[in-house]
Amino acid sequence: MMCPKPLSTVAAALILAVAPAAMAAEPGALFDQQCAACHGRNGASSEPNIPSIGGYSAKYLVESLRNFKKKVRTCAEVTIPTGPKKGTKSDMCKVTAELSDADGEAVAKWLAGQKFVRAKQSFDPAKAQKGVAVYKLRCEKCHENNGASPDEDNGILAGQWTPYLREQLVGFRTGKRPIDDKMKQRLDRVNKEEEDFLLHFFASQQ
């Protein structure tokens, strides 16, 4: 007859069994494993077609992950710029398919605690100045502080990459990205020239 193992031995075995899973679930490490190759260290992207996401609100990020997972939001294919899979193709639908809801929420909260790093990119000062009036009339109510505030649970626009923002506006206008009625009404009143002014204005927030 085998003697039962002492409780301390059983507890130690359980700790050893659980520890690797707990370590893998640490949000910063998980971000580094799953996201940093595209979105950059701490969510600061160096790629114009990939957004910087460090500093976004957790709620906005969680909703975005859910929309990608459900394929409600178009998953644009990108070439992975760094890391072991550099040069291969991927998209957010593939990434979110492998990410549990709990891990997604943990990473979102971790990213919300990071600093948003504004892109250093060219812009036309004259167009940026014209964009001020468009911003104040059409955007400021939901995107405060020149588009820098995450408080309304919307994406940060100030200093975000212009090619990425331009692509998202196309998505909103064509129905490839979900848009609420309030934003649609405002965006419908922005013509293409004013949209260009806005993009230069947000790019000028460096």
C-alpha positions in Angstrom: 0.0 0.0 0.0 1.4 3.4 -1.1 1.6 6.1 1.5 0.0 9.5 0.6 2.4 12.2 -0.3 2.9 15.0 2.3 0.7 18.0 1.6 3.7 20.2 1.1 5.0 17.9 -1.7 1.6 18.0 -3.5 1.5 21.7 -3.2 5.0 22.1 -4.6 4.1 19.9 -7.5 1.0 22.0 -8.3 3.0 25.2 -8.1 5.5 23.8 -10.6 2.8 22.6 -12.9 0.9 26.0 -12.9 4.0 28.3 -13.0 4.8 28.0 -16.7 1.2 28.7 -17.7 1.1 31.7 -15.4 4.4 33.0 -16.8 3.1 32.6 -20.3 0.0 34.6 -19.5 1.9 37.6 -18.1 0.5 40.4 -20.4 3.7 42.2 -21.2 5.4 38.9 -22.2 2.3 37.8 -24.1 2.4 41.1 -26.0 6.0 40.6 -26.9 5.3 37.1 -28.1 2.2 37.8 -30.1 2.1 41.5 -31.0 5.4 43.4 -30.7 6.8 42.1 -34.1 4.2 44.3 -35.8 3.1 46.9 -33.3 6.5 47.6 -31.9 8.0 47.7 -28.4 5.3 48.7 -25.8 2.9 49.3 -28.7 5.0 52.0 -30.5 4.8 51.0 -34.2 7.6 52.0 -36.6 5.5 51.0 -39.6 3.3 53.6 -41.3 0.6 51.1 -42.1 0.5 49.6 -38.6 -0.9 51.7 -35.7 0.8 52.5 -32.5 -1.5 51.2 -29.8 0.3 51.8 -26.5 -1.7 54.2 -24.4 -5.1 53.4 -26.1 -7.9 52.8 -23.6 -8.4 49.2 -22.5 -12.1 49.3 -23.6 -11.2 50.4 -27.1 -8.6 47.7 -27.5 -10.9 44.9 -26.1 -13.7 46.0 -28.5 -11.2 46.0 -31.4 -9.9 42.5 -30.6 -13.5 41.2 -30.5 -14.4 42.8 -33.8 -11.3 41.3 -35.4 -12.1 37.9 -33.9 -15.7 38.0 -35.1 -14.5 39.4 -38.5 -16.8 42.3 -38.1 -13.7 44.5 -38.9 -11.6 43.8 -42.0 -8.3 42.2 -41.2 -5.8 43.8 -43.6 -2.8 41.5 -44.4 0.6 42.9 -43.5 4.2 41.8 -43.8 5.7 41.2 -40.4 8.5 43.7 -40.1 10.6 42.2 -37.3 11.2 39.1 -35.2 11.4 35.4 -36.0 8.6 35.6 -38.6 10.0 38.7 -40.4 8.9 38.8 -44.0 5.9 36.5 -43.6 2.3 37.6 -43.9 -0.3 37.8 -41.1 -3.4 39.7 -40.1 -5.4 40.5 -37.0 -8.0 37.8 -37.7 -5.2 35.2 -37.4 -3.8 36.8 -34.3 -7.1 37.1 -32.4 -8.1 33.5 -33.3 -5.2 32.3 -31.2 -5.8 34.8 -28.3 -8.3 33.9 -25.6 -10.7 36.6 -24.3 -9.0 36.6 -20.9 -5.5 37.1 -22.5 -6.8 39.8 -24.8 -8.3 41.7 -21.9 -5.0 41.4 -19.9 -2.9 42.7 -22.8 -5.4 45.5 -23.4 -5.1 46.7 -19.8 -1.3 46.4 -20.0 -1.2 48.5 -23.2 -3.4 51.1 -21.7 -0.7 51.7 -19.1 2.0 52.3 -21.7 2.8 55.7 -23.3 1.5 56.5 -26.7 4.5 57.4 -28.9 3.7 59.8 -31.6 5.0 59.1 -35.1 7.7 61.4 -36.6 6.4 62.0 -40.1 6.1 64.7 -42.6 3.1 67.0 -43.0 2.1 70.2 -44.7 1.9 73.1 -42.2 -0.6 75.0 -44.3 -2.9 72.1 -44.6 -2.4 71.3 -40.9 -3.5 74.8 -40.0 -6.6 74.5 -42.1 -7.3 71.2 -40.4 -7.7 72.9 -37.0 -11.1 74.3 -37.9 -12.3 71.0 -39.3 -11.1 69.2 -36.2 -12.9 71.6 -33.8 -16.1 71.3 -35.8 -16.2 67.6 -36.6 -13.9 65.7 -34.2 -13.1 67.5 -31.0 -16.3 66.4 -29.1 -15.2 62.7 -29.1 -11.4 63.1 -29.8 -10.4 65.6 -27.2 -7.0 67.4 -26.7 -6.3 67.6 -30.5 -7.0 63.9 -30.8 -4.6 62.8 -28.1 -7.1 61.8 -25.4 -8.0 58.1 -24.9 -10.7 59.0 -22.4 -13.7 58.7 -24.7 -12.6 55.1 -25.5 -11.8 56.1 -29.1 -8.5 55.6 -30.9 -5.7 58.2 -30.4 -5.4 60.3 -33.5 -2.7 62.9 -32.6 0.6 61.6 -33.9 -0.9 58.4 -35.3 0.6 57.2 -38.6 -1.1 59.0 -41.5 -1.2 56.0 -43.9 -3.0 53.9 -41.2 -5.5 56.7 -40.5 -6.2 57.2 -44.2 -6.9 53.5 -44.6 -9.3 53.5 -41.6 -11.2 56.5 -43.0 -11.7 54.5 -46.2 -12.9 51.6 -44.2 -15.4 53.8 -42.3 -16.7 55.3 -45.5 -17.1 52.0 -47.4 -18.6 50.1 -44.5 -15.6 47.8 -44.1 -15.2 49.0 -40.5 -18.0 49.4 -38.0 -19.0 53.0 -37.4 -21.7 54.4 -35.0 -24.4 56.7 -36.2 -22.9 59.8 -34.5 -19.5 59.4 -36.1 -21.1 58.6 -39.5 -23.1 61.8 -39.4 -20.0 63.8 -38.7 -17.8 62.0 -41.2 -20.4 62.4 -43.9 -20.0 66.2 -43.5 -16.3 66.0 -44.1 -15.3 66.3 -47.8 -12.2 64.8 -49.2 -10.2 68.0 -49.1 -11.2 68.6 -45.5 -10.2 65.0 -44.7 -6.8 65.7 -46.1 -6.5 68.8 -43.9 -7.4 66.7 -40.9 -4.8 64.1 -41.6 -2.1 66.7 -41.9 -3.4 68.3 -38.6 -3.1 65.0 -36.7 0.3 64.3 -38.3 1.5 67.7 -37.0 0.8 66.7 -33.4 4.4 65.5 -32.7 
